[in-house]
Amino acid sequence: MELNESLLRLLPAGVDLQANDDDLVEPFKSAALSGWIQHSTGAWFIQSFMDSYRGRIDAFSDLTSAEAAINGRAIPDQDLEVSNPCRAEAIARRGIAFGCAAISRLRDYSNAPMAVSYVSVGPALYDERVITGAVTVTTCHPNESPYISDINGFGGTGIIIIRS
């Protein structure tokens, strides 16, 4: 797991980011259990996310972009108090839990490529006092750049990368 400096500034010193079963919250738990589907383009999508997608896959410039758009979601945080000093930590662990679960489920497919989960945690655009997060999972495609290549180029947003 790779972390950027911005994430370390958002979290209390020495915080443990080891996710557990309680950190895999709905709808992420169901999404991970739904499995994966390989599209005819070669892109891999989380089944339940693909089921609700209504756009055109061929409109994306590459497979990584399509996967990031479809496999990316905001991390559920409605049950976390905005003023809770552990909010960033809880959001990060939820993103890590889903990222790990999605990658683990992808390994069930013998023809699946390597995958990377990207978790972001940082100030909301509408109010910098509110910490929020997102997670996406992409697979590795030859001759394509990763979804995020420089985890330090995101200002005050913390980035976590989990590789399969």
Backbone bond lengths (Angstrom), bond angles and torsions (degrees), N, CA, C in turn:
res aa  C-N    CA-C-N  psi(-1)  N-CA   C-N-CA  omega(-1)  CA-C   N-CA-C  phi
1 M - - - 1.451 - - 1.528 107.77 -
2 E 1.319 115.54 130.65 1.459 121.66 178.02 1.526 109.24 -109.08
3 L 1.322 116.67 138.32 1.465 122.79 179.64 1.516 109.09 -126.38
4 N 1.324 117.38 146.75 1.462 118.35 174.16 1.528 110.48 -96.60
5 E 1.320 114.99 169.85 1.470 121.35 -178.24 1.524 112.01 -63.47
6 S 1.309 117.67 -35.16 1.469 120.66 -179.73 1.521 111.36 -61.19
7 L 1.324 116.71 -37.60 1.463 119.55 178.16 1.526 110.14 -64.81
8 L 1.315 116.22 -43.44 1.468 119.84 -179.26 1.526 111.24 -62.02
9 R 1.323 117.82 -31.53 1.472 120.74 177.49 1.527 112.19 -73.73
10 L 1.342 117.24 -26.28 1.467 120.71 179.88 1.528 112.85 -78.92
11 L 1.320 116.08 -22.63 1.463 121.18 -173.03 1.524 111.83 -105.28
12 P 1.336 116.53 153.48 1.460 119.26 174.41 1.534 110.35 -63.17
13 A 1.302 116.59 148.65 1.470 121.02 179.81 1.526 110.28 -58.16
14 G 1.308 116.02 137.23 1.462 121.48 176.03 1.511 115.22 73.46
15 V 1.324 118.45 13.66 1.461 121.05 -177.86 1.527 110.31 -63.69
16 D 1.323 115.66 143.98 1.462 122.29 178.11 1.521 108.60 -94.96
17 L 1.320 116.89 116.92 1.465 120.89 -179.55 1.520 112.31 -97.27
18 Q 1.318 117.07 15.63 1.463 120.37 177.40 1.531 108.64 -68.47
19 A 1.318 116.04 114.27 1.466 120.84 -179.38 1.518 110.05 -79.21
20 N 1.335 115.94 151.52 1.465 120.73 175.94 1.532 109.06 -128.01
21 D 1.313 117.42 -178.25 1.462 121.80 -176.92 1.521 112.87 -57.67
22 D 1.319 117.88 -34.05 1.464 121.18 -179.88 1.532 112.42 -67.74
23 D 1.329 116.50 -21.22 1.460 120.43 -179.59 1.527 112.79 -80.83
24 L 1.329 117.58 -14.65 1.469 121.12 177.65 1.527 107.82 -88.44
25 V 1.332 115.24 89.60 1.468 121.79 -173.87 1.531 110.10 -94.78
26 E 1.330 114.89 162.35 1.468 120.59 173.87 1.525 108.69 -72.20
27 P 1.289 119.26 147.30 1.461 128.66 3.52 1.528 114.13 -85.97
28 F 1.332 116.70 4.87 1.466 119.60 -177.79 1.521 113.20 -65.62
29 K 1.323 116.90 -36.30 1.464 119.74 -179.71 1.531 110.18 -60.88
30 S 1.322 116.64 -48.04 1.466 121.18 178.69 1.523 111.50 -64.30
31 A 1.327 117.03 -38.20 1.464 120.66 179.84 1.521 110.57 -63.16
32 A 1.317 117.01 -44.82 1.468 120.01 179.04 1.529 110.73 -62.82
33 L 1.314 116.15 -40.53 1.467 120.29 179.68 1.526 112.70 -68.98
34 S 1.331 117.52 -24.68 1.470 120.38 -177.77 1.522 112.60 -67.77
35 G 1.311 116.64 -20.00 1.456 120.43 177.55 1.514 112.70 86.61
36 W 1.306 115.25 -164.70 1.457 123.49 -174.50 1.518 110.64 -125.60
37 I 1.321 115.15 159.17 1.459 121.28 174.06 1.529 107.45 -136.09
38 Q 1.327 115.12 137.26 1.453 119.03 174.77 1.523 108.47 -95.17
39 H 1.313 115.57 121.90 1.460 122.48 179.69 1.526 109.32 -76.69
40 S 1.323 117.02 158.95 1.464 121.68 -179.99 1.530 112.80 -60.97
41 T 1.335 117.53 -20.22 1.468 121.79 177.52 1.520 112.24 -76.42
42 G 1.341 116.30 -16.47 1.460 121.13 -175.47 1.521 112.90 104.52
43 A 1.321 116.97 -8.81 1.464 120.99 177.64 1.525 109.99 -74.47
44 W 1.319 116.03 150.69 1.468 122.68 177.97 1.526 108.90 -112.46
45 F 1.333 115.33 131.06 1.459 120.48 -178.12 1.522 110.90 -127.79
46 I 1.318 115.64 145.28 1.460 121.19 172.15 1.530 106.03 -67.13
47 Q 1.304 116.17 125.98 1.471 121.77 -170.14 1.526 112.97 -52.46
48 S 1.317 118.05 -51.30 1.471 119.24 -175.96 1.528 111.87 -67.61
49 F 1.328 118.32 -29.51 1.461 120.44 176.68 1.531 110.03 -72.39
50 M 1.313 116.40 -39.86 1.464 120.34 178.60 1.529 110.85 -65.77
51 D 1.334 116.01 -36.71 1.466 120.07 -179.99 1.525 112.26 -59.09
52 S 1.326 116.82 -30.45 1.464 119.99 -177.45 1.529 112.91 -98.46
53 Y 1.322 117.53 1.28 1.469 120.95 -179.11 1.521 110.59 -82.87
54 R 1.323 116.69 134.88 1.462 120.69 -176.39 1.531 113.35 -118.99
55 G 1.307 118.31 5.46 1.459 121.06 -178.03 1.518 112.48 -90.45
56 R 1.327 115.49 -173.03 1.458 122.45 179.32 1.526 109.59 -101.23
57 I 1.292 117.50 122.11 1.465 121.78 179.59 1.531 110.07 -64.14
58 D 1.297 117.75 -37.04 1.462 120.70 -176.86 1.534 112.96 -73.11
59 A 1.320 117.94 -2.73 1.459 121.23 177.51 1.533 112.08 -80.46
60 F 1.316 117.63 -12.65 1.460 121.07 -179.67 1.523 110.66 -83.79
61 S 1.313 116.23 151.36 1.463 120.86 -177.45 1.522 112.97 -74.80
62 D 1.325 116.74 -23.90 1.464 120.03 177.86 1.533 109.39 -157.24
63 L 1.327 115.47 171.90 1.466 120.70 -176.92 1.523 112.18 -66.67
64 T 1.328 116.80 -38.74 1.464 120.86 -179.84 1.527 110.69 -60.93
65 S 1.315 117.27 -42.02 1.474 120.70 179.05 1.522 111.18 -63.81
66 A 1.320 116.70 -41.10 1.469 120.41 178.44 1.527 110.22 -63.36
67 E 1.321 116.57 -45.93 1.466 120.09 -179.91 1.523 111.16 -63.11
68 A 1.328 117.29 -42.34 1.465 120.41 -179.52 1.530 111.02 -62.54
69 A 1.314 116.24 -40.82 1.474 119.93 -179.23 1.522 111.60 -67.06
70 I 1.304 116.75 -41.91 1.465 120.10 -174.50 1.529 111.95 -86.33
71 N 1.313 117.54 -37.19 1.469 120.89 -177.39 1.524 113.02 -89.42
72 G 1.308 118.64 4.86 1.459 122.06 -179.65 1.513 112.38 -97.86
73 R 1.318 115.91 139.93 1.470 121.41 -179.92 1.530 110.56 -149.09
74 A 1.321 114.87 153.40 1.459 120.40 170.16 1.528 108.42 -68.28
75 I 1.316 116.05 146.19 1.463 120.47 178.17 1.529 108.22 -81.95
76 P 1.342 117.43 126.08 1.469 120.00 179.94 1.532 111.34 -57.10
77 D 1.335 115.64 128.44 1.465 119.16 -178.24 1.531 113.16 -143.74
78 Q 1.340 117.22 9.75 1.460 120.24 -175.77 1.527 112.96 -62.54
79 D 1.326 117.16 -24.25 1.456 120.59 -179.74 1.528 112.67 -86.35
80 L 1.324 117.98 -2.58 1.465 122.05 -178.21 1.525 109.78 -100.37
81 E 1.299 116.55 128.28 1.465 120.72 178.10 1.522 109.67 -63.66
82 V 1.324 116.34 137.00 1.459 121.49 -179.17 1.526 110.80 -60.19
83 S 1.324 117.12 -35.88 1.466 121.30 -177.47 1.530 113.93 -87.41
84 N 1.324 117.63 0.20 1.462 121.42 -179.20 1.530 109.93 -64.71
85 P 1.329 117.85 122.13 1.468 120.06 -178.69 1.537 112.86 -65.35
86 C 1.315 117.63 -15.38 1.467 121.69 178.80 1.527 112.55 -98.38
87 R 1.338 117.35 9.18 1.466 121.13 -176.78 1.532 112.28 -58.89
88 A 1.318 118.57 -49.76 1.472 121.33 -178.98 1.523 110.86 -60.20
89 E 1.316 116.52 -41.74 1.464 121.50 178.75 1.535 111.10 -62.20
90 A 1.334 116.62 -46.01 1.468 120.65 -179.63 1.531 110.99 -64.12
91 I 1.328 117.13 -41.86 1.462 120.96 178.94 1.532 110.03 -63.96
92 A 1.310 116.77 -43.99 1.475 120.65 178.70 1.524 110.78 -60.66
93 R 1.322 117.60 -45.91 1.475 120.03 -179.54 1.523 111.47 -65.16
94 R 1.329 118.17 -36.39 1.473 120.25 176.52 1.522 110.91 -64.39
95 G 1.319 116.84 -42.48 1.456 120.19 177.28 1.523 111.94 -64.44
96 I 1.311 116.72 -42.12 1.464 121.62 178.10 1.526 110.01 -63.14
97 A 1.328 116.66 -44.42 1.472 120.63 -179.06 1.524 110.59 -59.36
98 F 1.333 116.97 -45.25 1.459 119.16 179.56 1.520 111.13 -69.00
99 G 1.314 117.52 -44.33 1.460 120.38 179.61 1.518 112.09 -57.43
100 C 1.314 116.53 -43.79 1.472 120.95 178.30 1.525 111.62 -67.43
101 A 1.330 116.97 -41.73 1.469 120.69 -179.61 1.527 110.95 -65.12
102 A 1.322 116.98 -40.91 1.469 120.67 179.98 1.524 110.87 -65.54
103 I 1.326 116.82 -43.67 1.466 120.44 178.14 1.526 110.38 -64.86
104 S 1.311 116.46 -42.05 1.464 120.45 179.04 1.525 110.99 -60.13
105 R 1.314 116.20 -43.25 1.478 120.62 179.81 1.526 111.36 -66.47
106 L 1.316 117.36 -34.50 1.468 121.42 178.41 1.528 110.68 -63.26
107 R 1.313 116.84 -32.31 1.469 120.78 179.36 1.531 112.64 -64.87
108 D 1.331 117.64 -13.81 1.466 121.27 176.96 1.529 112.12 -69.70
109 Y 1.318 117.39 -14.23 1.459 122.14 -178.01 1.526 108.74 -102.33
110 S 1.332 116.40 118.88 1.468 120.35 -173.25 1.528 113.23 -63.65
111 N 1.310 117.91 -25.84 1.462 120.67 -178.78 1.524 113.62 -97.35
112 A 1.318 117.40 8.04 1.466 121.04 -176.40 1.531 111.00 -73.67
113 P 1.324 115.75 141.17 1.464 120.07 176.13 1.530 111.20 -79.74
114 M 1.305 116.33 177.13 1.463 121.61 172.87 1.533 107.59 -65.49
115 A 1.327 115.63 154.78 1.469 119.87 -178.29 1.518 110.32 -135.67
116 V 1.322 114.74 161.17 1.458 122.32 177.97 1.527 108.41 -135.59
117 S 1.333 115.95 133.65 1.466 121.67 173.04 1.519 107.86 -104.08
118 Y 1.312 115.22 136.90 1.452 122.43 179.20 1.524 107.85 -118.93
119 V 1.318 116.44 122.26 1.464 121.79 178.52 1.522 107.29 -115.49
120 S 1.319 116.50 129.93 1.468 120.60 174.96 1.520 108.92 -118.28
121 V 1.321 115.16 140.94 1.468 122.24 178.67 1.525 106.68 -138.55
122 G 1.327 115.79 125.35 1.460 117.35 179.94 1.511 112.59 -176.53
123 P 1.318 115.39 -176.20 1.469 120.27 -178.92 1.524 111.71 -64.60
124 A 1.320 116.07 139.61 1.468 121.34 176.69 1.527 109.37 -69.23
125 L 1.307 116.26 148.78 1.468 120.53 179.96 1.523 111.93 -64.70
126 Y 1.327 116.46 -33.69 1.465 120.30 -176.73 1.528 113.40 -80.54
127 D 1.329 117.45 -19.36 1.463 121.37 -179.05 1.524 108.33 -162.58
128 E 1.313 116.81 107.85 1.469 120.76 -175.58 1.527 113.76 -65.95
129 R 1.315 117.48 -10.91 1.469 119.79 177.15 1.524 111.79 -80.85
130 V 1.322 116.69 -13.98 1.461 122.06 -179.07 1.524 109.12 -98.75
131 I 1.325 115.98 123.22 1.461 121.56 177.77 1.527 108.43 -92.22
132 T 1.318 115.84 132.39 1.453 122.14 -179.99 1.530 108.61 -138.85
133 G 1.324 116.63 177.26 1.460 118.31 -178.54 1.508 113.39 -156.19
134 A 1.316 114.78 169.84 1.461 122.21 177.92 1.530 108.38 -147.26
135 V 1.320 114.71 158.76 1.466 120.16 177.29 1.524 108.25 -142.14
136 T 1.310 115.89 142.07 1.458 120.85 173.81 1.519 108.65 -142.57
137 V 1.313 114.72 155.95 1.465 120.83 179.86 1.521 107.91 -129.10
138 T 1.325 115.78 128.77 1.455 120.79 174.97 1.519 108.90 -127.44
139 T 1.318 115.19 158.30 1.458 119.12 174.57 1.523 108.28 -100.57
140 C 1.306 115.57 167.44 1.464 121.20 -176.80 1.525 109.54 -93.48
141 H 1.327 115.44 124.25 1.465 121.95 -178.00 1.521 109.63 -117.96
142 P 1.339 117.15 133.94 1.466 119.84 177.92 1.531 110.59 -57.94
143 N 1.301 115.77 140.79 1.470 123.30 176.72 1.525 114.07 66.30
144 E 1.329 117.22 18.62 1.465 120.77 174.01 1.519 109.37 -122.52
145 S 1.319 115.39 143.83 1.453 121.02 176.40 1.519 109.30 -73.67
146 P 1.330 116.98 153.10 1.463 118.80 174.96 1.528 110.29 -67.19
147 Y 1.318 115.66 161.43 1.462 121.54 178.77 1.531 110.49 -56.92
148 I 1.329 116.57 -45.54 1.467 122.27 174.90 1.521 106.94 -127.09
149 S 1.323 116.80 123.51 1.463 119.20 179.70 1.530 111.83 -104.24
150 D 1.333 117.93 -25.20 1.466 121.46 179.83 1.524 108.89 -126.20
151 I 1.318 116.45 103.05 1.468 119.70 -176.04 1.525 113.02 -72.75
152 N 1.323 117.78 -8.79 1.463 120.03 -178.32 1.520 113.27 -95.76
153 G 1.314 118.60 3.49 1.450 120.99 -176.86 1.516 114.34 -97.72
154 F 1.323 118.27 33.00 1.459 120.92 -173.70 1.525 113.56 -123.06
155 G 1.295 118.28 27.49 1.459 121.10 177.52 1.516 112.23 55.74
156 G 1.326 116.61 -123.90 1.456 121.68 -177.62 1.512 114.73 -87.33
157 T 1.321 117.99 8.03 1.459 121.08 -178.95 1.517 110.69 -91.20
158 G 1.317 115.07 129.19 1.452 120.45 177.46 1.526 110.65 -80.85
159 I 1.312 116.34 139.37 1.467 122.03 179.51 1.516 109.31 -124.97
160 I 1.318 115.19 136.78 1.462 123.22 175.48 1.529 106.54 -124.67
161 I 1.313 116.65 132.22 1.460 121.13 176.37 1.525 108.36 -118.42
162 I 1.323 114.94 129.84 1.473 122.95 179.02 1.523 107.08 -121.09
163 R 1.305 117.05 121.78 1.472 121.43 -178.71 1.526 110.01 -106.87
164 S 1.360 114.93 146.61 1.468 118.56 177.86 1.515 110.40 -76.74
